[in-house]
């Protein structure tokens, strides 16, 4: 259960790309959080549940920029600085104009607390399957680079239209996209429902940044600020990713753990 101090910190967050926490009720051992209503529900609904409709490419690109802006504010621009801890399409909410806001801060931790091993474990619950880096699931650590991994998986999901988690032992979404990259057929990963109606440069950028963020070695992932600079075309695409990255590490969820990065 979250502490009142953590809820108060979340309530202090003010950013147009964050779902606003309106209030809370703490009775006995139950904590209820009240958020603003988002009329178009979640990104997950529009990618995988709404029938006979497909999100156009410009809306998809704007959604990931909105999500990146929200995450950048949490990690680097806000006060207090926070790690969200449960980024997945069900928590990316859409308003009436399909602008995206990041919501559901139930696993959020203060970054200053996350730097301490004793304070870096999740508080109850688990992240949606396919979006949590296995090192976090194994150790319980919630760090900024955990959020970056989840952001990368969402980029791949928005671009491809495929679910992040495929049952029955099939390869992960990141592993599947990496196979396309290795064959130099990256654009083949684009969502076929778009019928080719997308900006090829933006599609390539989203897929490459997604792979960069979901790299199994967290020391080689960008910060959310670096990823956003590429998505906004302020910086060039990342250097070529290694074509022989061991995809089995992604597919089998065995993490490469590096000790060179601490935040």
C-alpha positions, -999 to 999 in steps of 0.1 A, spaced: 0 0 0 13 35 -8 21 59 19 2 91 23 35 109 16 38 92 -18 1 100 -26 7 136 -16 37 137 -40 17 123 -68 -11 148 -61 14 177 -65 23 166 -100 10 191 -126 16 185 -162 -8 185 -192 2 149 -202 -4 134 -167 -39 122 -157 -47 144 -127 -52 129 -93 -83 146 -80 -83 131 -45 -81 100 -24 -98 82 4 -79 63 31 -101 41 53 -90 12 74 -65 -6 51 -78 5 18 -66 34 -3 -88 47 -31 -74 71 -57 -97 93 -78 -85 105 -113 -100 127 -139 -122 110 -165 -107 103 -199 -135 99 -224 -116 78 -251 -104 52 -226 -70 37 -230 -45 32 -258 -49 -6 -253 -86 -4 -262 -79 14 -295 -50 -9 -305 -66 -42 -295 -102 -40 -286 -122 -15 -306 -135 -32 -337 -136 -19 -373 -114 11 -366 -77 18 -368 -58 47 -352 -43 68 -380 -5 72 -380 -4 109 -371 -25 101 -340 -2 72 -331 29 93 -334 13 121 -313 3 96 -286 39 84 -282 52 120 -280 26 128 -254 36 97 -234 73 106 -237 66 141 -225 48 128 -195 76 104 -187 103 130 -192 84 153 -167 83 125 -142 120 115 -145 137 149 -151 113 179 -152 90 176 -123 93 181 -85 93 156 -70 110 133 -96 92 100 -99 96 65 -114 61 54 -127 68 17 -124 38 4 -144 38 19 -179 17 -1 -203 -11 8 -229 -38 3 -203 -24 32 -184 -20 55 -214 -54 73 -214 -69 93 -243 -90 124 -241 -117 136 -265 -91 147 -291 -70 116 -286 -43 134 -268 -26 110 -244 -20 113 -207 -2 89 -184 -22 76 -155 -24 50 -128 5 58 -104 -2 30 -80 34 16 -83 51 50 -85 82 56 -64 102 87 -57 135 86 -76 154 96 -45 140 65 -28 147 43 -57 185 50 -54 185 30 -22 183 -8 -27 161 -11 4 136 14 -11 137 3 -47 113 -25 -46 78 -23 -59 49 -17 -36 24 -44 -43 12 -57 -76 31 -65 -108 34 -47 -140 14 -59 -171 31 -89 -187 55 -79 -215 62 -44 -203 84 -50 -173 121 -57 -177 128 -91 -162 156 -77 -140 129 -57 -123 106 -86 -119 134 -107 -105 149 -82 -81 119 -59 -75 139 -28 -84 121 1 -99 145 25 -116 142 51 -144 157 26 -169 128 2 -161 103 29 -173 124 34 -204 122 -3 -212 84 -1 -209 83 30 -231 103 12 -258 79 -18 -258 50 6 -262 67 23 -292 70 -11 -308 34 -20 -301 21 13 -314 41 9 -346 34 -27 -352 -1 -30 -338 10 -63 -322 5 -72 -286 37 -71 -264 31 -105 -250 26 -135 -272 15 -168 -255 26 -203 -260 63 -197 -260 63 -174 -291 90 -148 -293 86 -114 -276 75 -83 -296 110 -68 -292 126 -101 -304 103 -102 -334 110 -66 -344 147 -72 -339 145 -100 -364 131 -76 -390 159 -52 -382 186 -79 -386 171 -87 -421 171 -50 -430 133 -52 -434 124 -30 -404 94 -14 -421 79 -49 -425 71 -46 -388 46 -18 -395 10 -24 -386 -7 -39 -417 -40 -23 -407 -25 11 -417 -23 -1 -453 10 16 -458 -5 50 -449 23 62 -427 54 84 -428 82 59 -435 108 80 -417 87 84 -386 79 47 -386 116 37 -389 124 62 -361 97 49 -338 108 13 -343 145 20 -339 139 41 -307 117 13 -294 145 -12 -299 170 12 -283 148 17 -253 141 -20 -249 178 -31 -252 184 -60 -228 215 -43 -214 200 -14 -195 234 5 -196 229 9 -234 194 23 -232 189 60 -236 174 83 -210 138 93 -218 152 128 -227 176 113 -253 148 91 -268 125 121 -270 151 142 -288 153 116 -315 115 112 -318 112 150 -321 139 150 -348 161 173 -326 188 146 -327 197 120 -353 187 84 -351 208 63 -327 239 46 -340 232 13 -358 221 -13 -332 241 -45 -332 225 -68 -358 236 -99 -339 221 -89 -306 212 -123 -289 175 -122 -294 171 -153 -272 178 -130 -242 147 -110 -252 126 -140 -261 134 -160 -230 133 -130 -207 168 -136 -193 182 -101 -187 216 -89 -194 225 -70 -162 251 -43 -162 266 -26 -132 277 4 -151 245 25 -148 229 35 -115 201 58 -126 
